[in-house]
């Protein structure tokens, strides 16, 4: 191998966290090397995650609007949907974003290498190898992200993951989705909203079990309205590909064996695993439940090596990775030794149908942390005026649930499911981060008629 190339900072992974850390460090005057093993910058979020997913969510929302046009007096003529056209435009949009990232790292004078990098063995200090060359820095950030996992069910290879969802050139008409988390309900909702027949297979009794029970219960009621048939207590046994290319799935549901065929798409959404196969054993970086073990400052168990984003297994969200990466850069290179990311009260959105906005503790988490006698909950159910002219059976409710801590009802959790929840939660999260109480919300004059007024009237 060649001589060692020295930098102030090496970053492994050019996703949200890696770009956040490398660009901020470069702007602080550091010489930065950035490594990315895939052909494109941006990581999961930009290429096979949040961004293209939101495009498809918006597409499915248009289908909902078309369905509702007649309620508002519009006569809608014959119409059709072209999945391939949307994919072509979506891919072009992502390509433009990739180009923006390329331009930004070049502008910041970051040395970017489109190559897989690993820690090299046999060195007295951490050294990175990529394409037969060696690189070294006093600070190395691991931001290699994660990938979808697939269960070892016989025939599992006939399915796709969320990555494969964005490779689909045409719309599948009969889809099986396996999983109960947010990726499963989002993609199932997109398929269903656009007219595919969808079966959602889940192991337990409901979806979104790690979120507040009010959210999961409402979504269990609303998924069928959006064309998603939910099958609780289900374990897939095997998948067989038939001569015509369709899939036959054998499963156990509620203790009974069921076989169903004719699926032209099986999508696994059963979780993600961290990308940690990068020679960590050569530098003493330890794992914890498959993720890189870090402290509150993103330090790993090896001096001078840090981990941010999905690879450290906590709060797997794009803005979290970016914020952690930027704070780390300022801590290392801007004389802010105590700067770190506070992982409490991070708001998130699930682009289900209807959408969910949530921040803070669920009721169960609050009780486990503080005790049932110290926790209050408040809940409301209303109908957004968008649905005012619909038949009663077609009206989609909005639920708001607030979790507070005695004695002054400090808000420690807020959970919304309904129209506009995805756009509401950010502002309320600021107030909750600042320590707002229920009385602070009640003292705020409501904006009428909106869905968000329910939060301050609760």
C-alpha angles and dihedrals in degrees: 000000000000127000119289119275111218128214138167091234134015119195122194109205130029099218125114096296096041093049091046093053098040097046094047092048091049091052087052089060101263127141104239134192116197122193126196123178097197125072094251139053120232103064126223098329098057099034109031106001142043100001103048089035090058090051090055092044089054089048091055090047089059088057088055091050092051089052090052097045095094091056088064095047101265121135107220116203129204113315139171138192125235110202092181092057092052091047092052092051092042093052091049090052092051090048089055090052090050088054091052090053090049090052093047096053090046091050090051089050094238115162101234122195120190093210139104111260127203136178108262122226126233101042130121091224132030110289130178125216125201129163091350095306130110127228132185137185136163088239125044123180121202110208101152095138124202144279136222116274125224123204119236094250114148106263094019090137090072090069132075132221131223087280090058091048089073092051094059108118095189134029115265111227100203114038136181116199119190119201143060103223131098095276091054095050093043096052093039088053092051092050092046095045091054093052106265119138105246133195115188113200116200130178098219134038100278146014127257094027093169091059128073113296092237090063096047092046093051093047091050086058095045102043094076089051087059094052098266118129109205120209110193125196092029131149120183113228103185144336124222126194112219128214091259091055097253122125129240116204125201113199144165113233120179089345095306127109114239128180121198130175143182097072114148093187135033115188122194114210101161101129143291137267128212121252099239102142093110104110097275090156089068094062104033099253108156129212130221117200090338095310130098110268113236138169126227091282094053091253114150123210089272119076114249094014121105136180129210137171128019094340090073091054101231128112097349096209132127097232089049092055092047093048093047092049094050093046091049091053091052091047092052101037109019104055095253100127096169097047114122141145118267106221094196123104096011108165121221139180132217112207094215124138101286099023126239130219119190140169134174131359126353115226091258092050092048093051092047091050102039107015129256093267091060098050132082126188130198125189137183135184122201142156117246111232090240085080096044097113097043127102112269093250091056098050114111113214128222117221126198123190124184123193116199139181123232144267097033100019095247105186111245098163139025124182126182131179119180145066111335096008089126091060097037102057100066095067095044089049090062091056092046091049087055092053102259120179129216088254090057088056093045090050090057113093111241125241108232133239098017137110091238093063088075089069095060094038096051 
